[in-house]
């Protein structure tokens, strides 16, 4: 497994074929830069699996925007998604609800979504899986890649190292969001992050 962004970039330059990549995405803005970075190297399918998003209307809005963006950016990129199961997220973070962002609650959330992605990649015969989550400066990239490595061994599907905020990736995603008029939200997606952001705004 690749262990650094430098190794990741070197790996891209040595690819002699287009592996099939299942790319987990939380929303269109986060996927924008990642798709542009990877689409010349991989046959990408987006996997929208986000049981953490609340309410369901937000989940559906982000999904619709993901589909719209992919059609605009590259008609060859497919978007697949699984059934929305809020109960899976609630069970995953049980006991950690009040810990705040960048805590064990988020680790459990990453783990839930990445495991569903790894399972789907194995089921559908993908060569690699990864996630757009590491583009966010609010996410702990070390945890994301740690989980990916564990799941690579468990499901025998290669995990693609990610740290997509590198080389101004996050900044580029904001620029692309403006260019394509993408719906951007000011909270991660879960009920707890929404309430935390609301409280922060009230204090400002």
VOKOL-941845 format. One line per field, with one value per residue (C-alpha): residue in one letter; residue number from 0; x, y, z. Coordinates in nm, 2 decimals. Example, Ala and Ser with C-alpha at 12.3 -4.5 7.8 and 13.67 -1.06 7.14 Angstrom:
BEGIN
residu: [A,S]
num: [0,1]
east: [1.23,1.37]
north: [-0.45,-0.11]
up: [0.78,0.71]
//
This chain:
BEGIN
residu: [X,X,X,X,X,X,X,X,X,X,X,X,X,X,X,X,X,X,X,X,X,X,X,X,X,X,X,X,X,X,X,X,X,X,X,X,X,X,X,X,X,X,X,X,X,X,X,X,X,X,X,X,X,X,X,X,X,X,X,X,X,X,X,X,X,X,X,X,X,X,X,X,X,X,X,X,X,X,X,X,X,X,X,X,X,X,X,X,X,X,X,X,X,X,X,X,X,X,X,X,X,X,X,X,X,X,X,X,X,X,X,X,X,X,X,X,X,X,X,X,X,X,X,X,X,X,X,X,X,X,X,X,X,X,X,X,X,X,X,X,X,X,X,X,X,X,X,X,X,X,X,X,X,X,X,X,X,X,X,X,X,X,X,X,X,X,X,X,X,X,X,X,X,X,X,X,X,X,X,X,X,X,X,X,X,X,X,X,X,X,X,X,X,X,X,X,X,X,X,X,X,X,X,X]
num: [0,1,2,3,4,5,6,7,8,9,10,11,12,13,14,15,16,17,18,19,20,21,22,23,24,25,26,27,28,29,30,31,32,33,34,35,36,37,38,39,40,41,42,43,44,45,46,47,48,49,50,51,52,53,54,55,56,57,58,59,60,61,62,63,64,65,66,67,68,69,70,71,72,73,74,75,76,77,78,79,80,81,82,83,84,85,86,87,88,89,90,91,92,93,94,95,96,97,98,99,100,101,102,103,104,105,106,107,108,109,110,111,112,113,114,115,116,117,118,119,120,121,122,123,124,125,126,127,128,129,130,131,132,133,134,135,136,137,138,139,140,141,142,143,144,145,146,147,148,149,150,151,152,153,154,155,156,157,158,159,160,161,162,163,164,165,166,167,168,169,170,171,172,173,174,175,176,177,178,179,180,181,182,183,184,185,186,187,188,189,190,191,192,193,194,195,196,197,198,199,200,201,202,203]
east: [0.00,0.11,0.20,0.25,0.13,0.46,0.43,0.08,0.18,0.47,0.23,0.00,0.29,0.38,0.03,0.03,-0.35,-0.67,-0.77,-1.13,-1.17,-1.47,-1.45,-1.66,-1.80,-1.97,-2.08,-2.02,-1.79,-1.55,-1.55,-1.48,-1.10,-1.06,-1.23,-1.02,-0.71,-0.78,-1.00,-0.71,-0.56,-0.86,-1.20,-1.40,-1.73,-1.86,-2.01,-2.25,-2.29,-2.35,-2.59,-2.46,-2.62,-2.92,-3.20,-3.29,-3.37,-3.01,-2.89,-3.11,-3.00,-2.63,-2.69,-2.88,-2.60,-2.33,-2.51,-2.55,-2.18,-2.06,-2.27,-2.13,-1.76,-1.74,-2.03,-1.83,-1.83,-2.11,-2.27,-2.40,-2.55,-2.69,-3.00,-3.01,-2.98,-2.97,-2.99,-2.65,-2.49,-2.67,-2.54,-2.19,-2.16,-2.36,-2.19,-1.99,-2.26,-2.15,-1.78,-1.76,-1.59,-1.24,-1.31,-1.39,-1.73,-1.58,-1.35,-1.66,-1.83,-1.53,-1.51,-1.88,-1.86,-1.53,-1.63,-1.94,-1.72,-1.47,-1.75,-1.91,-1.57,-1.52,-1.87,-1.84,-1.49,-1.31,-0.93,-0.92,-1.13,-1.08,-1.27,-1.29,-1.31,-0.94,-0.99,-1.15,-0.92,-1.17,-1.11,-0.82,-0.64,-0.43,-0.74,-0.89,-0.58,-0.54,-0.90,-0.84,-0.53,-0.72,-1.01,-0.77,-0.65,-0.99,-1.16,-0.86,-0.92,-0.65,-0.70,-0.57,-0.39,-0.56,-0.47,-0.65,-0.62,-0.25,-0.14,-0.42,-0.68,-0.93,-0.89,-0.94,-1.26,-1.40,-1.31,-1.47,-1.78,-1.81,-1.75,-2.01,-2.26,-2.24,-2.45,-2.22,-2.31,-2.15,-2.16,-2.02,-2.36,-2.45,-2.71,-2.44,-2.21,-2.52,-2.60,-2.24,-2.21,-2.54,-2.40,-2.07,-2.26,-2.47,-2.15,-1.99]
north: [0.00,0.36,0.55,0.91,1.16,1.15,0.78,0.82,1.07,0.85,0.56,0.75,0.83,0.46,0.32,0.15,0.07,0.21,0.02,0.03,0.25,0.28,0.63,0.69,1.05,1.25,1.53,1.69,1.97,1.72,1.49,1.77,1.80,1.43,1.33,1.57,1.45,1.08,1.05,1.03,0.73,0.53,0.41,0.58,0.49,0.71,0.53,0.75,0.58,0.83,0.71,0.98,1.26,1.42,1.49,1.25,1.56,1.67,1.32,1.33,1.68,1.59,1.28,1.47,1.72,1.45,1.29,1.63,1.72,1.38,1.42,1.76,1.68,1.34,1.14,0.82,0.84,0.64,0.72,0.43,0.44,0.22,0.24,0.52,0.35,0.61,0.33,0.20,0.53,0.56,0.22,0.30,0.61,0.49,0.62,0.88,1.12,1.41,1.40,1.66,1.67,1.51,1.26,0.89,0.97,1.07,0.77,0.54,0.73,0.70,0.33,0.27,0.44,0.30,-0.05,-0.03,0.10,-0.19,-0.44,-0.29,-0.29,-0.65,-0.74,-0.56,-0.66,-0.32,-0.31,-0.02,0.17,0.51,0.81,1.18,1.25,1.34,1.65,1.82,2.00,1.90,1.53,1.33,1.18,0.95,0.78,0.75,0.58,0.36,0.23,0.19,-0.03,-0.25,-0.29,-0.37,-0.67,-0.77,-0.76,-0.82,-0.51,-0.26,0.07,0.38,0.61,0.95,1.29,1.50,1.83,1.83,2.07,2.31,2.03,2.18,2.53,2.38,2.21,2.55,2.70,2.41,2.45,2.81,2.72,2.46,2.62,2.33,2.32,2.35,2.31,2.45,2.13,1.78,1.61,1.45,1.58,1.65,1.85,2.05,2.14,2.21,2.45,2.62,2.68,2.82,3.06,3.18,3.26,3.46]
up: [0.00,-0.07,0.24,0.13,-0.12,-0.30,-0.34,-0.46,-0.73,-0.84,-0.86,-1.10,-1.33,-1.36,-1.44,-1.78,-1.78,-1.64,-1.33,-1.22,-0.92,-0.69,-0.54,-0.24,-0.24,0.03,-0.20,-0.54,-0.42,-0.24,-0.55,-0.80,-0.76,-0.70,-1.02,-1.22,-1.06,-1.12,-1.43,-1.67,-1.48,-1.36,-1.49,-1.21,-1.06,-0.79,-0.49,-0.29,0.05,0.33,0.61,0.83,0.63,0.80,0.72,0.43,0.22,0.25,0.15,-0.16,-0.25,-0.23,-0.44,-0.71,-0.72,-0.75,-1.04,-1.21,-1.17,-1.30,-1.61,-1.68,-1.61,-1.78,-1.91,-1.87,-1.49,-1.34,-1.00,-0.80,-0.45,-0.18,0.03,0.29,0.63,0.90,1.16,1.04,1.12,1.46,1.56,1.44,1.66,1.95,2.27,2.08,1.98,2.19,2.14,1.86,1.53,1.48,1.75,1.78,1.65,1.31,1.31,1.34,1.06,0.83,0.91,0.83,0.49,0.39,0.48,0.27,-0.02,0.02,0.03,-0.29,-0.46,-0.38,-0.49,-0.83,-0.91,-0.88,-0.87,-0.62,-0.38,-0.20,-0.07,-0.13,0.25,0.27,0.07,0.37,0.61,0.88,0.83,0.98,0.68,0.89,1.02,0.67,0.53,0.84,0.79,0.42,0.48,0.73,0.48,0.19,0.39,0.50,0.16,-0.07,-0.28,-0.32,-0.13,-0.30,-0.06,-0.04,0.08,-0.18,0.00,-0.11,-0.38,-0.31,-0.36,-0.12,-0.27,-0.62,-0.51,-0.40,-0.73,-0.92,-0.70,-0.81,-1.17,-1.19,-0.95,-0.71,-0.39,-0.10,0.26,0.58,0.78,0.74,0.70,1.03,1.27,1.53,1.30,1.19,1.55,1.63,1.33,1.43,1.78,1.64,1.41,1.70,1.90,1.62]
//
